[in-house]
Amino acid sequence: MIGLGDMGIRLAEILLSKGFQVTVWNRSAGKADALAAQGALVADSAAAAISASPVIITCVVDYNATRNILDTPEARAALKSRTQIELSTGTPQDARNAAAWAHSIGAKYLDGAILATPRQVGHEFTPIFVSGSREVYEATEPIMKALAGGLQYMGEAVGAASTWDIGFLNTVFGAITGFFQGARLFEAEGIPVNQLGDMIGKLGSVIGEMIRFEGDVIHHKKYDEVESSVKTCYTGIGLFSRSAREAGISSEIPDFMYNIYQRAMDAGYGPKQLGAVIEVLR
């Protein structure tokens, strides 16, 4: 295990608790002390950590940090014929670049994305997406399943796991950013913000179904099967901006959304199903 931030420590703890022999390394050696007390072996260099196991998990701040750690003569030599599983967060292109580099030095590679916080890892519901060689996936599946009951193999295209991760995070942060706007309106109207959070939590499955439906609309281009038209939603978003101005709070978030929907209206998608808005983003 290379990288002992909050996530790396959690991953190592889970593997130790499930009987794996784990060797750890981190630039700040002190972060390994608690893991050593739990039975982890502490390497004095990245190359030594790599040499200790046929499977190396890297989980650091980004793919560039991984490359800086692994791209030394000693580490490259140690990594040859071994398997690297990258669990840092990055883009699909980061994954393709990392796989090409690993293959160029004779290493096997699997890319992964953890769709959870450190405290959520290790549970049956925790989703981890992995992609790359099926042969490599099958060889490392017992390790990855120990980390997440929600392990899913996303296919041979090595950038697939990152694509799923970034797509998911776009959706989550888009929703959370919208929630911040709603929270400011609640504050302006004197309603406790946690009540809005509680309500959204209860409606999670409803929101999920709305998004699932629009995904199906977009995939099949079923824009003429109208339940919620672009025009109707455009009008609603106009109310978001007006309510913000009337409350004396920032309207930059709904204004941003309104601009996109205005473009969809200008392009003639007003009478179409909401998913048609994606056409102006294309």
Secondary structure, DSSP 8 states (H G I E B T S, - for coil): -B--SHHHHHHHHHHHHTT---EEB-SSGGGGHHHHHTT-EE-SSHHHHHHT-SEEEE-SS-HHHHHHHH-SHHHHHHHTTSEEEE-S---HHHHHHHHHHHHHTT-EEEEEEE-S-GGGTTSTT-EEEEEE-HHHHHHHHHHHHHH-TEEEE--S-TTHHHHHHHHHHHHHHHHHHHHHHHHHHHHHTT--HHHHHHHHHHTHHHHHHHHHHHHHHHHHT-TTS-SSBHHHHHHHHHHHHHHHHHHTS--HHHHHHHHHHHHHHHTT-TTSBGGGGHHHH-
